[in-house]
Amino acid sequence: MLNKLLLALILVISFTVNIFSQKTDWLTYYEKSGLLETPRYNETMAFINQLDDFSGLISVKEFGMSPEGRSLKYIVFDKDGLTDPELIREQGRIVLMVQACIHPGESEGKDAMLMLLRDWVVNKQSKDLFEQVSILFIPIFNADGHERFSSYGRINQNGPKQMGWRTTAQNLNLNRDYLKADAPEMQAWLRLFHHWQPEFFIDTHTSDGADYQYVITYALENGGQMDADLTKWQNESYIPAMEKLMEKVGFPVFPYVSFRKWHDPRSGLISGIASPMFSQGYTAVRNRPGLLVETHMLKPYYQRVESTKEIILATLEILKKQAVDLKNLVSEADIKTADHSFRANPFAIKYQVDMTDSVMIPFKGVEYEIRKSDLTGGDWFVYDKEKPKEYLLPFFEKSIPVAEVILPEAYIIPVAWQDVLYRLQLHGIEMFPLEKEQSIPCEIYRFTNIEWQKSTYEGRHRVSKMDYETQKKQQTFPAGSMIIPMQQPNARLIAYMLEPRANGSLVEWGFFNTIFEQKEYAETYVMEPLARKMLDSIPGLKTEYEAKKQNDSQFAGSQWMQLNWFYQRTPWWDQQYMLYPVGRIMESSEVPTGIIRMNR
């Protein structure tokens, strides 16, 4: 009898130890640390490889390499173990893409998703969420910045104990790079995104700014630059349901806002339309909802991870019910954007928040006072998180267009501008080459004034102000020049890249700065006699010259500027100076034909 009891006891102990061992093996680094630490690159990859080895529903793949030689990984989780987006969609499922560590100090999304993937594949939880949804997950987008690991990554932030650095090894901020695509990491990401074209995207971050009660805030592009029906779905189907689910689990959410006066919520809340250089702005012009998640830097790390996990689960709950509707809306948006009617009305390429129009809205803040610093003389904001307070504040959320254009039927880019063409190809934009030199009627912009920012931004000398005139002319383009037809789903993105005044255009980023440089000049001793001949022989020139001197003191005081002014009016002047090389073909009948190059 004793032997039987002892055997039973041994079996129970063995079973308990085995269960505990299994559980311990599947604890994430974050959980093992007592919810205080985040794993480094190698520990993260070891865990996802462990998941891959355990389950056929998980697949780990590479989508690129970082400049320092680290593999950029993504994970596919599909109920049937499928890894091809076309096969997944043939089964009636959509794709939810979740991204973490674009800013490696903001690692909540990584730790949240590692726990969720473990729960889904090891513990077999939440099977019902994946009947119509598959997951594409990037655990560490900025791999090199992630490994610049220390306790001093973010001075404003409450944990984890150690973290990565905001920028890449090339000191680029990836969340300013979606449109210009300078970073090798972003170029790899764009190929991945275009191949998968997820129906919904989540980008996980941690915010800076004032103190308040919310652990988590969010942004979706619902201000007007996205397809109207997708915007309506976000406003009526997604946001109310998500807010309700988050409230239910103890994480009330609020839109991600800035303040009219930084650090000062009482000054008023502002929410505007994001540029395509940001993730949610980029996915919006690709006709895909993009959710920006911003947990609050001052809240404990475990709360930030938990709230991130819950908003991912809330999104899955909504997509479980809305997958078919969202899939149809995205497909219809792609079709509408490619249709001729999309180009019939002016298209807004830049917005600003209307600071004359606001609504009053409750905001869960904390008590604070503004002291005058005896050290710096500036305003010192002192928050008291022990004293929560609900404010009624003006909320400025209406954006109005400040630049619009009638879009052409096609753009044409001369073959010489290879770097620009490469960027368009990275985005999956369809195009085809001219087989031979051809003269094409089109609209061309000629710049009349250009100003630059005083310092570089993200490694580029950006244009801060521009003026130009539109000219209609017969322009000759060499063989190999690329025709970019607007009858494609990426028409919004093309406009933002190629229209100079668009928010974040390639002109604004400095891709065309060389056209603003005068390369030939005239010696003053050559122009002095020629200028006199021109004044005597060209009617009205003297009056124009005297008026210019009268109205422009800098011009009046500079011999070189005056004689260069005369030089501009000679046949020797460079006719391509300040001329935008990209042509706008306005009539469909004038668009050359060719075989589309599919950039997949």
DRENPA-504483 format. One record per residue (C-alpha): residue in three letters; x, y, z. Coordinates in steps of 0.2 Angstrom, whole numbers, plus 5000, padded with zeros to 4 digits. Each point is the difference from the previous one (the first is absolute). Layout:
REM residues N
ALAXYZ
...
//
This chain:
REM residues 600
MET500050005000
LEU501450125005
ASN500949964984
LYS498450044990
LEU499850175009
LEU501950034997
LEU499849964982
ALA498550114999
LEU500950145009
ILE501549994988
LEU498850004985
VAL499250165006
ILE501650085004
SER500749954983
PHE498450064991
THR500150175010
VAL501950024996
ASN499749964982
ILE498550134999
PHE501150135009
SER501449964988
GLN499050024985
LYS499250165007
THR501750075004
ASP500749954983
TRP498650114992
LEU500250155011
THR500650154990
TYR501650095006
TYR498850145005
GLU499049895011
LYS501549925008
SER500750175004
GLY498550045011
LEU499250114986
LEU501550125001
GLU501149954986
THR500049984981
PRO501049874990
ARG501550054989
TYR500049954982
ASN500849825003
GLU498849965014
THR498550064989
MET500549904985
ALA500349845011
PHE498250015006
ILE499250024983
ASN501149864993
GLN499449905015
LEU498250044995
ASP500449954982
ASP500749845005
PHE498549965011
SER498650034988
GLY499649994982
LEU498950155001
ILE501550115003
SER501350054987
VAL501550115002
LYS500750084985
GLU501250134995
PHE499650164990
GLY501650095000
MET501750045009
SER500550155011
PRO501550114995
GLU500949915014
GLY499649834994
ARG498549945011
SER498649904992
LEU498350094999
LYS498749875005
TYR498249994998
ILE498849875007
VAL498449934991
PHE498749925011
ASP498649924990
LYS498749875006
ASP500549884985
GLY501950045001
LEU499950104983
THR501450124997
ASP499550074983
PRO498850155000
GLU499149954984
LEU499649825008
ILE499550085016
ARG498750114991
GLU499449864990
GLN499449925016
GLY499050165003
ARG501250075013
ILE500750185002
VAL501750055006
LEU500350105016
MET501850075001
VAL500750045017
GLN501750095001
ALA501150035015
CYS501750095004
ILE500050124986
HIS500650105015
PRO500949875010
GLY499850095016
GLU498149984998
SER500049815001
GLU498249975007
GLY499449924984
LYS501449884999
ASP499749935018
ALA498150004998
MET500049914984
LEU501349875006
MET498849965014
LEU498549994988
LEU500849894987
ARG500549885015
ASP498250005006
TRP499349974982
VAL501249864995
VAL500549925016
ASN498550025011
LYS498849994986
GLN499150165005
SER498850114990
LYS499849884985
ASP498450094995
LEU501050164996
PHE500949924985
GLU498649934990
GLN500150154989
VAL501650095005
SER501849954998
ILE501550095009
LEU501650084993
PHE501150065014
ILE501750095000
PRO500749985017
ILE501550124997
PHE500050114985
ASN501550115005
ALA501249865005
ASP501650105001
GLY499250145011
HIS499249865010
GLU501849945005
ARG500650175005
PHE499449945017
SER500250095016
SER499150065015
TYR500150184993
GLY499049984983
ARG498550125005
ILE500250125014
ASN498150044999
GLN499449825003
ASN499649895014
GLY500849834996
PRO500449874994
LYS501749995009
GLN501050004984
MET499550044983
GLY500650044982
TRP500250164991
ARG498850104990
THR500950014984
THR500949884988
ALA501949974999
GLN500050134986
ASN499150125013
LEU498450004990
ASN498350005008
LEU499049874990
ASN498350085005
ARG500550154989
ASP500549894985
TYR498549914993
LEU499950114985
LYS501850054996
ALA500649825005
ASP501950055003
ALA500349865013
PRO500449824994
GLU498849945013
MET498650114993
GLN500449944982
ALA499849825006
TRP498450045010
LEU499250084984
ARG500349854990
LEU499249895014
PHE498550125002
HIS499750004981
HIS500149814999
TRP498849975014
GLN498950164999
PRO499249975017
GLU498250065003
PHE500450075017
PHE501650065007
ILE500550045018
ASP501650095005
THR500550005018
HIS500850155009
THR500250095016
SER499650185001
ASP500950165008
GLY499150165005
ALA498950055015
ASP499449895014
TYR498349935001
GLN499049855005
TYR499949904984
VAL501249854999
ILE499749994981
THR499550124986
TYR499749964982
ALA500050094983
LEU499149954984
GLU499950104984
ASN498250055000
GLY500250194996
GLY499649994982
GLN501549954990
MET499549814999
ASP498749924989
ALA498350065007
ASP499249835003
LEU501649945009
THR499950165010
LYS498249965004
TRP500449825005
GLN501350065012
ASN498950145008
GLU498449895001
SER500649825002
TYR501749995006
ILE500350155012
PRO498449985011
ALA500249815001
MET501950025005
GLU499650135013
LYS498749905008
LEU501149845001
MET501450105007
GLU498950085013
LYS499449835005
VAL501749935003
GLY500550165011
PHE501050104987
PRO498950144994
VAL500850084984
PHE500150174993
PRO500650074983
TYR501850034999
VAL500250195002
SER501250145001
PHE499750165010
ARG499850184994
LYS501350045012
TRP501249855003
HIS499849925017
ASP498450105003
PRO498449904998
ARG499050155005
SER500650104985
GLY499049884989
LEU500149834991
ILE500649994982
SER499849854988
GLY500450024981
ILE500349904985
ALA501749904999
SER501250024986
PRO500449844990
MET501850005008
PHE499149935015
SER499349825001
GLN498250045002
GLY500150144987
TYR500849884988
THR498849865002
ALA498650124998
VAL500550054982
ARG500249824996
ASN498249975004
ARG500349915016
PRO499550055018
GLY501550025011
LEU499950015019
LEU501350095009
VAL500249945018
GLU500850125012
THR500149945018
HIS500450145013
MET501950015005
LEU499750035018
LYS498949855003
PRO500849845007
TYR500749894986
TYR498949865004
GLN498450114998
ARG500750054984
VAL500349834994
GLU498349945006
SER499050144992
THR500949974983
LYS499649815001
GLU498250055004
ILE499850124985
ILE500749864988
LEU498749885007
ALA498650134999
THR500550034982
LEU500049814996
GLU498249995009
ILE499450144988
LEU500849924984
LYS499349835005
LYS498350084996
GLN500550134988
ALA501349914989
VAL498849984985
ASP499450185000
LEU501850065002
LYS500749894986
ASN498650074989
LEU500350185005
VAL501949994997
SER499749914983
GLU498750134995
ALA501250145005
ASP501349944989
ILE498849994986
LYS499450175003
THR501750085001
ALA500549924983
ASP498450074992
HIS500050154989
SER498650085011
PHE501350015014
ARG500950134990
ALA498550104995
ASN500150125015
PRO501450095009
PHE501049885011
ALA500650075017
ILE501949975002
LYS500350105016
TYR498950045015
GLN500150115016
VAL499049995015
ASP498650145001
MET500450095016
THR498450104998
ASP498949855003
SER499949895015
VAL498949895011
MET500049995019
ILE500549825005
PRO500349925017
PHE501849955003
LYS500749905015
GLY501550105006
VAL500950035016
GLU500150155011
TYR501550114995
GLU500850175003
ILE501150114989
ARG501450075010
LYS501350134993
SER501749915001
ASP501350105010
LEU501349904991
THR499550034982
GLY498750135001
GLY498849884990
ASP498349925004
TRP500349855011
PHE498549885000
VAL499749915016
TYR498849854999
ASP499249925015
LYS499549824994
GLU499249975017
LYS498750134996
PRO499049944984
LYS498950134993
GLU498850004985
TYR500150164990
LEU498850074986
LEU501250064987
PRO499950074982
PHE500449864987
PHE500650064983
GLU499849854989
LYS499450074984
SER501350014986
ILE499750104984
PRO500949994983
VAL501350134997
ALA500749934984
GLU499049914986
VAL500449954982
ILE499049924986
LEU500949844997
PRO500749954983
GLU499649844991
ALA501949965001
TYR501650075006
ILE501649974990
ILE501850005008
PRO501550024989
VAL501149845000
ALA501550105008
TRP499150025016
GLN500449825006
ASP499950035018
VAL498350074999
LEU499449854989
TYR500849885013
ARG498950085014
LEU498449984990
GLN500549824996
LEU500249965019
HIS498250055003
GLY499449884987
ILE499550144988
GLU499649944983
MET500950084985
PHE500649974983
PRO501450074989
LEU500050104984
GLU500849884987
LYS500750154990
GLU500250195002
GLN498350084999
SER499350185000
ILE498550005012
PRO498750155004
CYS500050025019
GLU500050125014
ILE501750055008
TYR500350105015
ARG501350135000
PHE500550065017
THR500250195004
ASN500550005018
ILE500849875011
GLU500550005018
TRP500849875011
GLN499949965018
LYS501550065010
SER500649835006
THR499949824993
TYR498649895005
GLU500249814999
GLY501650024990
ARG499250114987
HIS499950194996
ARG498250024999
VAL499150144990
SER498950115011
LYS499250114988
MET499749994981
ASP499150104987
TYR499849944982
GLU499050044984
THR499249874989
GLN500549994982
LYS499249904986
LYS501249944987
GLN500649874988
GLN501449925010
THR501249874993
PHE500449855011
PRO501449884996
ALA499849814998
GLY499949915017
SER499050155008
MET498649925011
ILE498250034998
ILE499049985016
PRO498249984996
MET498850065014
GLN498849864996
GLN500649905015
PRO499649985018
ASN501650095005
ALA499450164992
ARG499950105017
LEU501749955004
ILE500750054983
ALA499250175002
TYR500850025017
MET501749954993
LEU500050104984
GLU499050165003
PRO501250125007
ARG498950095012
ALA499449835008
ASN500349975018
GLY501749905000
SER500250004981
LEU501749954992
VAL500350184995
GLU499750055019
TRP501349875005
GLY501350074988
PHE500049864987
PHE500050144986
ASN501150135009
THR501350004985
ILE498750084989
PHE500150155011
GLU501950034997
GLN500650114986
LYS501449924992
GLU500550124986
TYR500450195003
ALA500650154991
GLU501550105004
THR499650185006
TYR501250074987
VAL499049914986
MET498350055006
GLU500450185003
PRO500050054982
LEU498649874995
ALA498850075014
ARG500250174992
LYS499649944983
MET498549905007
LEU499350165008
ASP500150094984
SER499349874989
ILE498649915010
PRO498450105003
GLY499550025018
LEU501549925007
LYS500750165008
THR498450035009
GLU500049835007
TYR501850015005
GLU499750175009
ALA498549935009
LYS500949855006
LYS501450115007
GLN498750115008
ASN499149865009
ASP501549885004
SER501450085010
GLN501049845000
PHE499950004981
ALA500450194999
GLY501649975010
SER500749854991
GLN500950024983
TRP500049814998
MET498149985003
GLN499650144988
LEU501149934986
ASN499349835003
TRP498350074998
PHE500550064982
TYR500849834997
GLN498449915004
ARG499250094985
THR501349954987
PRO500049844989
TRP501449935010
TRP499049985016
ASP499749825006
GLN498249964995
GLN499949865012
TYR500550105015
MET498649995013
LEU499049894988
TYR499249855009
PRO500449854989
VAL498549905004
GLY498650024987
ARG498150005003
ILE499149924985
MET498250075002
GLU499149914986
SER499849815000
SER500150004981
GLU501850075001
VAL500649875012
PRO501249894991
THR499749815000
GLY501149875006
ILE500249845011
ILE499850045018
ARG501549955011
MET499249915015
ASN501050055016
ARG499549855011
//
